[in-house]
Amino acid sequence: MNARMAAAHWDTMTSEQRHRWSTVLTHLAAAIPAGSPAVLIDGHDHRAALLADRLTAVLRNAGRRCVRLTEATCTTHADARNGRAADTVVIADGSRWRADHPADRWQLSIWVRSAPTRSSNRRPADDADIVVDLHDATWPVIQHLDRWVAPTNLWYRTEAQAFFAARAATWDTKFGDDLPAYAAAIAEATIPSGGVAIDVGCGTGRALPALRDAVGPTGTVVGVDLTPQMLDVARARATTAHAGLVLADARRLPLPDTAADVIFAAGLITHLPDTGDGLRELARVTRPGGRLVLFHPSGRAALAARHGRTLRPDEPLAETPLRFALLRTGWYLTHYDDPAHRFLAIAARQQPGQHRSPTTPPSS
């Protein structure tokens, strides 16, 4: 995409869409290392070039020397470096550069997601330092930043809200037939009557009615979500279920220690920038012996196939990594089930002073 096309595209966007782009570009510019890094922006179509052009412009406007590496302007990495100051950032885009490393290799790789692809091979996104969703070219969202480029995770809040805000109004239309799966998972978790149940990452509130049924009329149900638009949709279900709603970050819950008997989290863990930090915060607000119910209405393999990728053994919800992550953060895994039609893992909050090995069987 050339500069004229990019400018025309920018001129047709709303102020909200331009602000979304500006937010993403600000996060990305802050992640570019100091010195003379070589940055590869890759993807399956022209959106990688669009992002590369706009990031180059932002860096130049901020006073950083920057050169765009394209097949039209440069044929080798030496062409990009010759005659340039030592602190020049080099930005390349496209698959042509995937295997053509500069002498000091790519210091930063950014993968641009657009249309999903069907492949049995490991995807470039799996190895990228940063992943940007550009399915909608007017609404970019950062989905992943490695900790070495963004150690504070300040990007997470704006990006999570942007991702779900754009989908809130149509979420139930797309996934409304999942409600029986939620009810079945909550019934299987055997949540105690009269307890306090917190749905963290409640979205449109699909679990709230089943949680109310589980704790009964004397129990307490609260839904927590980071996105105001999701809570707006959840309000009707919350009213019916006599549940409270709270706008909050799952990593910093506005709840006292040991306040909950059960934490229900559907699809939450894979959206958090740090699994350990998230699990540790959920443990903080759960009483000793309380439960954590991790759920998704599709199994991991089925969900991966839907997104055109293959499962990896080191993913956060794979059984062994999850078991160890839970142990490190105050939980122990008591149930793990991952068939095609759903994912369900249940953990118990460790008692004070309790230390378990990954092979210690749960107490009865």
Secondary structure as UniProt FT lines:
FT   HELIX           3..11
FT   HELIX           15..31
FT   STRAND          38..43
FT   HELIX           47..61
FT   TURN            62..63
FT   STRAND          66..69
FT   TURN            71..73
FT   HELIX           77..81
FT   TURN            82..83
FT   TURN            86..87
FT   STRAND          89..93
FT   HELIX           95..97
FT   TURN            103..104
FT   STRAND          108..113
FT   HELIX           124..127
FT   STRAND          130..133
FT   TURN            137..138
FT   STRAND          141..145
FT   TURN            147..149
FT   TURN            151..152
FT   HELIX           155..165
FT   TURN            166..167
FT   HELIX           168..175
FT   HELIX           176..178
FT   HELIX           179..188
FT   TURN            189..190
FT   TURN            193..194
FT   STRAND          196..200
FT   TURN            203..207
FT   HELIX           208..215
FT   TURN            217..218
FT   STRAND          220..225
FT   HELIX           228..240
FT   TURN            241..242
FT   STRAND          244..247
FT   TURN            250..251
FT   TURN            257..258
FT   STRAND          260..266
FT   HELIX           269..271
FT   HELIX           275..284
FT   STRAND          286..296
FT   HELIX           300..306
FT   TURN            307..308
FT   TURN            313..314
FT   TURN            316..317
FT   HELIX           319..328
FT   TURN            329..330
FT   STRAND          331..337
FT   TURN            340..341
FT   STRAND          343..349
FT   TURN            352..353
FT   TURN            358..359
//
